[in-house]
Amino acid sequence: MSRGTILIADDDGAIRTVLDQALGRAGYEVRATANAATLWRWIGDGQGDLVITDVVMPDENGLDLLPRIKKLRPDMPVIVMSAQSTIMTAIKAAERGAHEYLPKPFDLKELINVVQRALADTQHVAGGSAPLAEGEEVLPVIGRSAAMQEIYRTLARLMQTDLTVMISGESGTGKELVARALHDYGKRRNGPFVAINMAAIPRDLIESELFGHEKGAFTGAITRNPGHFELAEGGTLFLDEIGDMPAEAQTRLLRVLQQGEYSTVGGRTPIKTNVRIIAATNQDLRQLIRQGLFREDLYYRLNVVPMRLPPLRERTEDLPDLARHFLGRAEASGLPAKRLSRDALECLRTHNWPGNVRELENLIQRLVALYPEEVIEKAVIEAEIRPLSLTPDAAELGNGGGQVGGDNIGASVEQHLSRYFQAHGDSLPPVGLYDRVVREVERPLIQLCLSATRGNQIRAAELLGLNRNTLRKKIKELDIQVVRGLN
């Protein structure tokens, strides 16, 4: 006697064969079709205990069929698989009631495990949000690599929850983009999304920024000021660079997470809060805990669902999609249409990308704005991403030192700028060249000084010969992430 029937809508015979071999002996019947009409007829006749469907079928989109299945057979788990593996495919599958989403290609052993869990699970994922309009593909996160597929699957599972999420990843990997996607496609999409960067706020003002302050709470508090918790009420509060939160604020944040209420600076009346917390860091919080710089109990309160964003060097197969996305966005903003040659794309793959996706975005913007060619070639990419590598034994810059591959820095910059002017032929480059060149040199210089001083801004300012406030201003203007206490 059959224990149940698994219905498959896909043209891949290997899936049916593997499931038949794995589950047939357990008493399950496996039936397969290549089109949606047959699948729908089976379901309408009351057949089947589980559905596995592809998104792309010759007669109908599997995602469009999914809401009808859930309406007719709400308790039937549906596993969606697709080669169209973007974040929106995963989100749509989750929103329309899929039990699980599997991006192709996948390990058939994983499919067997997912099917077995679905058959044993009586509590299935319920769709509760309005479906996205067909054809709506405004992708908040770009990439089809295996590393990103796992991110998409995690995001899809989290959309209809209020679980606290901890996003870790190097600077420039897109942590805020992921946080915004969780908000924009989740239960709190109609509420505010409020972001605060702990590294960009003076330490003595963080509590006031988070919780607000009352009039007269401290010198200069001439009016009552709402904090980010109040501004995010009913929505999502994104705590970026949580590792830079001072100890006093960590204690107050822990109390909010435990009790669901807070008080303003200078206030006495507790205020109930209703926000979803998403935190992010580019630091190793466990190491900060060992150093006594971060509370372990707060870490576990925030790390309910950990999510690691891979650096760009771990997903170089996404570079063509990312480059096309940034080129298209530049064109949409009024800049000329450009494209990259095949050799130029291959050159991008060989770069280490220490600045991750943000570095790529800045590079594309620079290429579109500064180079007149419609097709960007490999030589241009090489000139733009070739680093200035200062040798440890170079003479002082003021004495004409700073050797780089046999040339001093001035000579290297002159060569780079000469190629830049030559690329414009008889035309002049766009105005504002001085500021652009200074900005390109200034950012890596400040980053290297901060790295050498382990994030100590006072020592870095002395090394640079800058006023500390000037350095802070430049860190903010250049969007430089400061990591304290680490090499």
Secondary structure, DSSP 8 states (H G I E B T S, - for coil): --SEEEEEE-S-HHHHHHHHHHHGGGTEEEEEESSHHHHHHHHHTT--SEEEEESB-SSSBHHHHHHHHHHHSTTS-EEEEES--SHHHHHHHHHTT-SEEEESS--HHHHHHHHHHHHH-SS-----S----TT----SS---SHHHHHHHHHHHHHTT----EEEE--TTS-HHHHHHHHHHTSTTTTS-EEEEEGGGS-GGGHHHHHH-B-TTSSTT--S-B--HHHHTTTSEEEEETGGG--HHHHHHHHHHHHHSEE--BT--S-EE---EEEEEESS-HHHHHHTTSS-HHHHHHH-SEEEE---GGG-GGGHHHHHHHHHHHHHHTT----EE-HHHHHHHHHS--TTHHHHHHHHHHHHHHH---SEE-HHHHHHHH------TT---GGGT--EETTEEHHHHHHHHHHHHHHHTTTS---S-HHHHHHHHHHHHHHHHHHHHTTT-HHHHHHHHT--HHHHHHHHHHTT-----S--
